[in-house]
Structures are given as C-alpha cells and as structure tokens.
Amino acid sequence: MDARESFTVDTVLAPVDGSEESATAVEYAVAVADRYDASVHAVFVLGRGVVRGLDAGTVKEDEVADSTQGFLDDVGRIAADADVSLSTSVDHGFSTTRKTRHPGNVVLDTADAVDADFIVLPREPVTGAPAEVLEKAAEYVLSYASQPVLSV
C-alpha cells in the first residue's frame, strides 16, 4: 500500500464459535466496522463434536440451530447497538469426508466469499479453559490470510 492511499475497510469478518472469546472478538469487529463505516459478517463455525453428532444423528439439528441462532442474536444486538450492518452464516468447521476441511480454511474461504477486507478472530482461551473451535484456527488464519487480521 502506498503511503498516499488511505486504508479502507468495507467488510469485517468475525468468525465465532459460541465462546466468550468469540463474543469479545465480535465487539472488536464491530468497533473496526464502526470506525471505517463498514459492515460485519459473522460466520458461526460448528465444532468437530457437533458436526460428527449431526452426521451420526446423535445431535439434533434443531437444537444446534437454536443455540447457534441464540448466539447470533446476541451478535446482532452488539452490532445494532453500534448501528453497524451485520450479515451472518453458519458453516461446518470439520468434515468426516474431507480431511482438508478445518476451521482455518472455513474462515479463509468465508473471507473470500464475502469479500472481507479485515478479519477479527479470537485467540486461544485462558489457560485451563476448555478448547473451542476457533482456538486452533487463529494460527492458520494469521499465517495464510491475505487480509489484515486482528487476533483478540
């Protein structure tokens, strides 16, 4: 980027997994979007256990949909409070048939699909806390993203 060019952001991607850390990342994503008059796209990345349970029929799809939607409703309130436009999607972070399907490439694929200019994602939880879906994606996204990335 030339020093004379101004930094612009139209879409901020906020990958979430329902964790407290991802809720914090959304707050940062909304702040970045507010600063640059941009929108936020939150992608809820389903974890390995949920995906396997859905595939095996041991996890009820409507229960996953309800909990996911509940979290995305909270995300919507954060964006609405800042008067920031929000779009959402849900994706499987893992696949039982594709070894290359993992949360990191889901984040990067979504960034490309929504033409994100900036990514804000949660980093690892405090030591001793249970591992969440996006914990393992942060290093991958930081290494391979073509967009600026803020890990919070």
Helices and strands as residue ranges (DSSP letters): E 11-16, H 20-36, E 39-46, H 48-56, H 61-81, E 86-92, H 103-113, E 118-121, G 133-136, H 137-144, E 149-151
